[in-house]
Amino acid sequence: MDIKVLKYFVESARKNSISKAANELNLTQPTLSRQLKDLEFELGYKLFCIINILLILILTIN
């Protein structure tokens, strides 16, 4: 496991977007996606679930 791939994972999680993280890391989106898939395979766990629609629940306290 390479430390740079862990940094890629952290940036992707921070940005909530592989495309935005790739831009920030000066990588192409396919390259970052492949690195993250390889990390998932190495760890044996799925790290991300990609959902097209973001549902935000807002709770208000009265």
C-alpha positions, 0 to 999 in steps of 0.5 A: 500500500502506497501512502499517496493512495491513502492521501487520495482516499482522504481527499476524495472523502473530504471533497465528497467527489472523485472528480473534485479530488482529482482536480485538486490532486492534479490527476485525471478522474479515471486515474484516481478512480482506478487507484481507489478501486485498487485500494478497495481490492487490496483492503477487501472493503468497498470504501465508497458508494456513489449515489447520483442524488444527494438527499440532505435531511435538515433537523430543526429544534423548536 
